[in-house]
Amino acid sequence: MNVKILYLYPDFMNLYGDNGNVRILERRLQDQGFDVETVRKTITDKDICFEDVDFVYMGSGFESNRNKVASHLAQFREGLVKAIDDGVPMLFTGNSYDILGDKIEGANGEITQGLKLFDFNFKEQSEKRFTGDVVLEDPETKDILVGFVNRAGAPEDWDGFAYNAIKVIGNVPLKKDGVRKNNLLGISLIGPVLLKNPKIAESFVRIICGRKGTEYKEVSYPNSERSHEKTRKALLEAEA
């Protein structure tokens, strides 16, 4: 059975080894017995179709690149919204999830319109970047997410963020982070998020299996599980 991954703007939005997330998902889906096809789309493409895809991913990039892809992706907003409403699993990491909000205000005051899927705004500042290790907690399930953040600014206060920041090491001014809608997840964490957070990778694969009508096979990924636990323990015990 075929599974199609739509990888958005891999040439513009892949600053921190984010393509590792796609490779991890490809491997996990292959371990479930799927034939995996990864389709890459960028700003030179005149059409981006979400109708026949099983997973959508976008990584992090320079702020100028993020603004360019925001304008390009806006042309295909209707198809993206329909796919979200239909429950297609999606992952936006780093500053790619900024464009899911209402607008982005640059350090120079220039406004980039977001896709308006959520009501938050993102505001950049010019003095220095916000960087650091972050531990996030799901307030409902108490699941822990770990990772690194490197941002030119921060989202303004909004009640709809999905996770509480329970530990920050660095100058990242995050109290809450992340957005969720149906099977879409947007998160500030960068690098191979699915490596450091195997529960998220597993949840996406389970969703895809369910949508394909196949039973999920239990597969162990001890290296990823050890990486998460080691990072979680180190960050929670470290001084902020």
N, C-alpha and C positions, 0 to 999 in steps of 0.2 A: 504494500500500500504506500502511496506517495504522500509526502508532507512537504508543503512549500513554505519557506521562510522568506519574508520580504525584508531585506536589509536596506534601510533608507540612508542615502548619502554616506556610504562608507569612505569615500575619498575626502569628504569635508568634515565628517564627524567621527573621528577615530583617534583622538589625541592620546589616550591613556591605555592603549592595548585593548580598546573596547571590542575589537573584533574577536577577542577571546570569548566573549559572551556567546557569540554566534557559533564558534567552534564547539563550545561546551554543550550548547543545546543540540547541535547537529549530532554530536557523539551520543548524547543521552537518547535522542530519538532513534538513532541507528540501533542502539542497544535494545530498544523496544520492537525492533524488526521493521522499522519504516525505511523506505527509500527517501532520502532527503534532498530536496532541490532548494538551493538558495539563490534568489533573484535579487540583484542589486540595482537600485535606482538612484539617480542623482539629478542635478539641476539641468543637465542637458537633455533629459527625457521629457518628452511632450505629454506623456500620459503615465500616471501611476494608478494601477488598478488594485483595489483591495478585495475584490469580490471572491477570488479563488485562492486566497492565502490562508495559512493556518497559524502564522505567527508573524508579528511585525516588530522590528527592532531599530532603534536609533541610538547612537552613542553621543559622546561629548566632543566639542570642537572649540576652536577660537571663537570669540564673541562675534567677530565679523562674519565668520562662516555660519554661525547659528542664525544670524539675522538674514543672511541670504537664503538659507534653506527654509526659514519661516515664511518668507515671501513666496518661494516656489511651492511649498507644500500647501499654502492657502488655496491654490487653484483646485486642489483635490480634497478640500475639506469635507465636502458632502459625502464622498465615498469613505473617507476615514471615519466620520461620525456614524455612518451606517454600519461599518464593520465593528466599531465599539459597541453600538447598540445590539448587534448580533452576537456579541460575546467573543469575538476573535481575541485571543490573548496577545498582549503587546507589552513591550518594555522600552521605556525611555530613560536613559541614564545620564548623569551629569547635567550639563546645562541644556541638553536637548529637551528636557521636560519644562524648561522655561517657556517654550513656545506654546505649550498647552494652555497657558493662562490667557489673561485679557490683553496685557501689553508688557513690553520691556522698555524701561527708560534707561538709555545709555548715560554714561558719566558726563557726556557733553549735552545732555538734555534731549537728544534725538530719540524719538519714539518708534519702536518697531511693534507692529500689531501682532498679537498672538492669535492662536486659533480659537480662542474664547470657549474652550471646552470646560474650563474651570474659571472661578472668579478672582484668582489671585493675580497680583502684579509683581513684576520683578524690577528691582532698582539697582543699578550699578553705581559704584563710586570709583574715583580715580586715584586715591591715595595709595592703596595697597590691596593686594588680593587676600581673600579669606581662604586659608588652608588649614587642614588638620584632620586628625582621625576622629571618627564619629561613631557612636553607638546609638542606634535607634530601637525603640520598642513599640510593638503593636499594642495599643491600650486594651484591645479586646482579647487577643490570644496570648499576649505577653511574649510572643516570638521576638527574638533579637536579630537585628541586622547590623553588620559591621562594614566599614569601608573608609575610604579617604574622600575628602572634599577639597576641590580647588575652584574657587568662584571669584568672579569680578564684583560680586555684590550679593544681595540676599533678597528673598521674596518678602514682600511686606506682610504684616500680620493678617491672618485669615483663619477663620474657624474650621475650614474644611480639610486641613492637612491630615494625613493618615497616621503619621508616626510621631511619637514623642522622642526628642533627643535627650537621652538620659546620661550621656557622657560626651564631652567634647574636649579634645586635646589639641590646642591651637587657638587661633583667633576667629574661628567660624561662629558667627552670631546666630546659631540655629537653636530654637527651642522646639520647633516642630518641622517636619519635612515630609515630602512625598504626597502623591495624589493617587487615588484609585477610583476606577469606575468600571463596573462589570469585571472584565478580566484584563483591564489595562492597569499597569503600574508605572508611575513616573517617580524617579528617586534621584537625589543629588549625588549619591555615591558613584565613584568612578573606578576605572580599572575593571578587571573581570569580576563584576558583582556576583555573577552566578557561580564563580569558583569559591568566593569567600562566604557565600550564603546558599548552601546546597538545598535548603528547604524551598527557596524561591524557584530554583531550577526544577526541583521535583514537582512543585505545584503546577508550573507551566506544562510540564510533560504530562502530568495527570489530566490536566484540562484538555490538552490536545488529544490524548488517548480517548477521553470521554466523548469529545466531539466527533472523533472518527469511528466510534462504536467498538473500540478494542479494549481489552482488559489490560490494565497497567501491570507490568511485571516488576516485582521488587528487585532492584539492582543496587548493590552497595558501591559507594564511591568514597573509600576511606581517606584518601588524600585530601579531598575537598572537605570532608567532615572534620578531619584533624586541623586543617587550616582555619576553619571557622572557629572551632573551639579554642585553639591556641590564641587566635587574634582576640576573640571575645574576652577571654580570661586576662590577657595582657592589658587590654585597654581598660577594663573595669578596675583592675588593680593599680593602674598607673596614676600618678598624680596629674591633675588637670593643669 
